[in-house]
Amino acid sequence: MGKDFIKRFSYGLVVSLIFSLVSKAQGGEIEMADQMRANGKIYVVLITVLIVLVGLFLFLVFLERKISKLEK
């Protein structure tokens, strides 16, 4: 992986964490999340989001490797 890729990934991670913290700071109750938590379905949503994010990350890593091979 190139240094540029790691730098962009870390910047994106920091920005997403900042947005997450700002949205949490606004507060308020979210009825849908409470209902899903009560039914136990929130874990299905979290696992699905995690699988999608891991898949995107792996896709970017493999794409970066292919591009670096083509550049050589």
Residue frames relative to the residue before (quaternion, step in Angstrom):
aa qw qx qy qz dx dy dz
M 1.0000 0.0000 0.0000 0.0000 0.00 0.00 0.00
G 0.4389 -0.7089 0.4928 0.2489 3.49 -1.01 0.81
K 0.6200 -0.5567 0.4049 0.3765 3.51 -1.23 0.47
D 0.6094 0.5638 -0.3457 0.4373 3.55 1.12 -0.71
F 0.6418 0.5257 -0.3178 0.4591 3.58 0.99 -0.84
I 0.6718 0.4907 -0.2993 0.4672 3.57 0.89 -0.91
K 0.6381 0.5254 -0.3283 0.4572 3.58 1.01 -0.79
R 0.6772 0.4797 -0.2952 0.4735 3.60 0.89 -0.90
F 0.6406 0.5251 -0.3273 0.4548 3.58 0.99 -0.79
S 0.6775 0.4811 -0.3039 0.4659 3.59 0.91 -0.86
Y 0.6178 0.5214 -0.3508 0.4726 3.62 1.03 -0.67
G 0.6578 0.5113 -0.3061 0.4605 3.58 0.93 -0.87
L 0.6387 0.5242 -0.3187 0.4644 3.56 1.03 -0.79
V 0.6599 0.5013 -0.3092 0.4665 3.58 0.93 -0.86
V 0.6562 0.5068 -0.3154 0.4616 3.59 0.92 -0.86
S 0.6708 0.4879 -0.3134 0.4623 3.59 0.91 -0.84
L 0.6316 0.5187 -0.3373 0.4671 3.60 1.04 -0.66
I 0.6339 0.5219 -0.3298 0.4659 3.58 1.02 -0.77
F 0.6555 0.4970 -0.3142 0.4739 3.60 0.93 -0.87
S 0.6331 0.5317 -0.3289 0.4565 3.57 1.01 -0.76
L 0.6746 0.4898 -0.2957 0.4665 3.57 0.91 -0.88
V 0.6395 0.5212 -0.3283 0.4601 3.58 1.01 -0.78
S 0.6724 0.4857 -0.3101 0.4646 3.60 0.92 -0.83
K 0.6302 0.5111 -0.3358 0.4785 3.61 1.08 -0.63
A 0.6495 0.5417 -0.3196 0.4273 3.58 1.01 -0.78
Q 0.6033 0.5728 -0.3647 0.4182 3.59 1.13 -0.53
G 0.3387 -0.7922 0.4549 0.2254 3.57 1.26 -0.36
G 0.4590 0.6762 -0.5062 0.2754 3.51 -1.23 -0.50
E 0.4047 -0.6982 0.5397 0.2396 3.51 -1.20 0.62
I 0.1890 -0.7574 0.6162 0.1048 3.54 -1.03 0.82
E 0.3544 -0.7833 0.4730 0.1927 3.55 -0.33 1.28
M 0.6410 0.5422 -0.3387 0.4249 3.58 0.95 -0.84
A 0.6675 0.4915 -0.3064 0.4680 3.59 0.92 -0.86
D 0.6368 0.5204 -0.3315 0.4624 3.58 1.01 -0.74
Q 0.6587 0.5055 -0.3047 0.4666 3.57 0.97 -0.86
M 0.6676 0.4878 -0.3049 0.4727 3.60 0.94 -0.84
R 0.6269 0.5216 -0.3333 0.4731 3.57 1.07 -0.70
A 0.6552 0.5152 -0.3092 0.4579 3.57 0.99 -0.81
N 0.7081 0.4368 -0.2546 0.4929 3.59 1.05 -0.74
G 0.4808 -0.6764 0.4334 0.3514 3.61 1.22 -0.29
K 0.5006 0.6731 -0.4158 0.3514 3.59 1.25 0.12
I 0.4992 0.6680 -0.4304 0.3454 3.58 1.19 -0.28
Y 0.6246 0.5482 -0.3392 0.4407 3.57 1.11 -0.66
V 0.6064 0.5346 -0.3493 0.4738 3.59 1.10 -0.63
V 0.6511 0.5052 -0.3113 0.4733 3.57 0.97 -0.84
L 0.6690 0.5015 -0.3049 0.4560 3.60 0.89 -0.89
I 0.6557 0.4973 -0.3181 0.4707 3.60 0.93 -0.82
T 0.6428 0.5210 -0.3245 0.4583 3.60 0.98 -0.81
V 0.6596 0.4915 -0.3084 0.4778 3.59 0.91 -0.87
L 0.6455 0.5235 -0.3177 0.4565 3.58 0.98 -0.82
I 0.6476 0.5108 -0.3169 0.4682 3.60 0.96 -0.84
V 0.6552 0.5059 -0.3167 0.4632 3.60 0.93 -0.85
L 0.6782 0.4900 -0.2998 0.4583 3.60 0.89 -0.88
V 0.6434 0.5008 -0.3259 0.4786 3.60 0.98 -0.78
G 0.6369 0.5288 -0.3220 0.4593 3.59 1.02 -0.79
L 0.6584 0.4954 -0.3081 0.4756 3.58 0.96 -0.82
F 0.6472 0.5160 -0.3222 0.4595 3.56 0.97 -0.82
L 0.6641 0.4903 -0.3088 0.4725 3.61 0.92 -0.86
F 0.6192 0.5377 -0.3400 0.4602 3.58 1.02 -0.75
L 0.6706 0.4923 -0.3017 0.4657 3.59 0.93 -0.86
V 0.6341 0.5233 -0.3358 0.4596 3.59 1.00 -0.75
F 0.6821 0.4695 -0.2951 0.4766 3.61 0.87 -0.91
L 0.6330 0.5263 -0.3299 0.4620 3.59 1.02 -0.74
E 0.6332 0.5273 -0.3213 0.4666 3.58 1.02 -0.81
R 0.6523 0.5103 -0.3149 0.4636 3.59 0.98 -0.81
K 0.6553 0.5076 -0.3144 0.4627 3.58 0.94 -0.85
I 0.6607 0.5066 -0.3065 0.4615 3.57 0.94 -0.88
S 0.6622 0.4933 -0.3198 0.4647 3.59 0.94 -0.80
K 0.6192 0.5211 -0.3469 0.4741 3.63 1.09 -0.63
L 0.6578 0.5045 -0.3086 0.4664 3.59 1.00 -0.81
E 0.6350 0.5319 -0.3350 0.4490 3.59 1.05 -0.70
K 0.6453 0.5028 -0.3238 0.4754 3.59 1.07 -0.71
